[in-house]
Amino acid sequence: MGPRSRLFLCFLLWGSTELCSPQPFWDDETERFRPSKPPAVMVECQEAQLVVTVDKDLFGTGKLIRPADLTLGPDNCEPLASADTDGVVRFAVGLHECGNILQVTDNALVYSTFLLHNPRPAGNLSILRTNRAEVPIECHYPRQGNVSSWAIQPTWVPFRTTVFSEEKLVFSLRLMEENWSAEKMTPTFQLGDRAHLQAQVHTGSHVPLRLFVDHCVATLTPDWSTSPYHTIVDFHGCLVDGLTDASSAFKAPRPRPEILQFTVDVFHFANDSRNMIYITCHLKVTPVDRVPDQLNKACSFSKSSNRWSPVEGPTDICRCCSKGRCGISGRSMRLSHREGRPVPRSRRHVTEEADVTVGPLIFLRKMNDRGVEGPTSSPPLVMLGLGLATVMTLTLAAIVLGLTGRLRAASHPVCPVSASQ
């Protein structure tokens, strides 16, 4: 196997020539010692930009790629202009350009992007002779140390075999068992029961975050913009469902900052025969070290003390719940979404809020409810009984009148009249 084939095989198996390039090899044909070829893609992480140099013989097959088929990052940045005789293609972009993604870890600032080779047929041909390839690229900048105008020496990890993906926070809303130990498998309830809901965000490698339930609304369908609807949480974290005859409330203290649990007394919509509802909540996060305020809070109303109280943070952040206006932008979820839907998560580098739905919650009627409704649900039987009673009454009346007429006739006999002479 020739040296070029070895290099190409190493690229296919490992996604990089880095594992092979440090090792010199022997040419079997000439028995001469030769140094290995440099990597096909090299990255220089500078203080304010990253420079990517790509060998036109990207796949090590001798077939040179075209610079027009190469782009960098989600924004498809084009390479620098170069002469056709150059054997490399270069990119030079700012750290915050081309859709680069910034991830903050405990030890470093990580800027992520990718090099894309997307070949297109030349001229009028409809065939391709090279493959599509995506090469993840990362620049790691240590967070410790003094900041100066000198270039930081980062650690670059080229050709990682992990799947490249945009960083996202995963939000969830689940029905839980009464003891909060596990997810509830059967979403069935009876009126008078209490639903246990758990909102959670999975942060992954993100810095610690605190989760809040900003708004919640119950509807008869998964579409929260339909009517009828019932607001459960409003005004940026006020559990307003507890103001009525319900005991709905947030659970304090939290099990963890990224989890928020609350209960909702089961209900159904009046004048509607459907026995299921969906609950949609708008969830958002803040850094765990930020003190809760009027726009980021979890407040419950206590009927015994007749006041609002927060799960954490200063007590006065819940006073606005009584006024129905919290913060400058305080408004209900339905009103804010009518004026304009939020930016989709796919357009953000880090998702800090999301709408999640749980349901359907199915309500079963109790047996005593059926007993009350039973007799009133059979009007034909009632009419039949009234008809039979009327017929019997009329029959008895006819018999009585007949007997009375006979008795009168027997007590007054008719005498014959004789002719006078």
Disulfide bonds with the S-S distance in Angstrom:
Cys10-Cys20 1.80
Cys45-Cys139 1.92
Cys77-Cys98 1.97
Cys216-Cys281 1.79
Cys238-Cys321 1.96
Cys299-Cys318 1.95
Cys320-Cys326 2.08
